[in-house]
């Protein structure tokens, strides 16, 4: 490989060799438990630290976390973290299975075919281009080997996708059966409830409507209110309670020191705490006033949670149209209580399309403007062309070895830095799209991030990289443009190897190390000192970041499988490292804040199938530009077969992920009736959907700090 390839490989491998041992040492330190054991710490589980604080083993690197990750079974992940967490692990496993087989076939069959297709000119051996399809002569019969490999990986990919889809569906059915006590199986969301003219309210309308049409299965309802001011008051009360707790702990610590010089300061802190307690009592009184029925009725929203006495009754009501006017009495299955997005309950169903359109426009503008840094990054990667267009760049050559680092590692590192902020931005956009469930917000963010990455990182990287080459060729040799375009995709293989290494070795290593949290914890310790126990830095599992980025790597690997098979071994390393990293993170760092029972997998299936079709379309163009029209024509039936496979999977699997079947609901009802648990489950369901602001205030400043401000 060229020198810049060696440079970026050395940088990424060196960073991984430093970061991974450092992580294994930091993970052993009890002071870092809030970062590296956030989830077990929040659940008060035993932490695997050495009893002896002076043990030398704590300061030696080890692979204990690695072996522990490989010992974790899928059943343990589902049991402790849910099926959604397992979906991420299965995505990495899919990558390992798929690219291991593709690498074996590609390296044994396709790599010798590419390298031996032409005599290497100008003594340039072992460059990336000499191992790609661009090294094959036009019209060569060797292209039929590429066509056979294309058919093989397409069919093998579809086989794995079908197998994974079926296994995830089976696990989904088991998970729903195991979680049959959940309130969302008895509850539906009703939107656009009409106003009762007689009582000038909507709650009586809900009770009358469902009592009339579902007399045997309807149980109760919970209206939703616009309690923004109430929630703000509750938030202020929590903040005041926290300040009082801090002052109380600080005063007690200083009293224990028994220092006379601090008596004046202690008196000042006591007076301040008393003032805050009076303010908290007044705020609690205001919260009670806002929670009274007369005040709430004025803030009633046309939304309610309706609970039924059976799962089958809720499932039937959720999928029926309840009024001749399709924008009245709109129903759907309720998300589980912890998944509800109470903020978006205030958004009228009729204006949700406008919110979605605004988010789509904003995401499109971000995609367009992001093309500017991508083009700049590709300009750095094409250093020879950059010197022609920007002569001051020649100064890089003055420092030995710097040009290799600049053209090899820097483009991928800069691009990765820009990409890091994209998921957070898209997730913020998805939150204002009107989704009533946090899981739907995250799924929408997944889609936006994935298509953004495909458009900018993949397509624009290929086009911008090739355009810098094509501009000069078009001016001097216009007839050679088709041949230059044929090698456009393969010309960027070197860049994508860099990207995979950066995202894999560097990205996954930094994900383990959590440098941002480490720095924040150090700063927080310097400010607060050691007066109080540090709470764990517990965050929800970021599906919106993990799934699109890993799916993009799958897409890059699939598209380049035929074009540049030398990329495939790097992908095996990528998915193996990603597997152990995220098993560790799911077990110890992140919390699963909701459970959709695997609803992310249909989207992953779609992303991977899109990658297979994109690979096939790319090969149609490459076969044509390589003067092998028969191979191009033969690829078209393969595309049609892939499309038919996609349609079949939609019919076979997708409905079971979008709906709760009446058969499963009825069977679970029968099991509960036999056990005498059915009544208990639907009685608990209605209480689970009480909005946060309406939960009774039960706080006194004089009570223990463990007393919650708002009790459910």
Secondary structure, 3 states (H helix, E strand, C coil): CCHHHHHHHHHHHHHHHHHHHHHHHHCCCHHHHHHHCHHHHHCCCCCCCCCCCCCHHHHCCCCHHHHHHHHCCHHHHHHHHCHHHHHHHHHHHHHHHHHHHHHHHHHHHHHHHHHCCCCCHHHCCCCHHHHCHHHCCCCCCCHHHHHHHHHHHHHHHHHHHHHHHHHHHHHHHHHHHHCCCCHHHCEEEEECCCCECCCCECHHHHHHHHHHHCCCCEEEEEEEECCHHHHHHHHHHHHHHHHHHHHHHHHHHHHHHCCHHHHHHHHHHHHHHHHHHHHHHHHHHHHHHHCCHHHHHCCEEEEEEEEECCHHHHHHHHCCCCCCCCCCCEEEECCCHHHECHHHHHCCHHHHHHHHHHHHHHHHHHHHHCHHHHHHHHHHHCHHHHHHHCHHHHHHHHCCCHHHHHHHHHHHHHHHHHHHHHHHHHHHHHCCCCCCEHHHHHHHHHHHHHHHHHHHHHHHHHHHHHHHHHHHHHHHCHHHHHHHHHCHHHHCHHHHHHHHHHHHHHHHHHHHHCHHHHHHHHHHHHHHCCCCCCCCCCEECCHHHHHHHHHHHHHHHHHHHHHCHHHHHHHHHHHHHHHHHHHHHHHHCEECCCCCCCCCHHHHHHHHHHHHHHHHHHHHHHHHHCCCHHHHHHHHHHHHHHHHHHHHHHHHHHHHHHCCCHHHHHHHHHHHHHHCCHHHHHHHHHHHCCCHHHCCECCCCCCCCCCCCECC
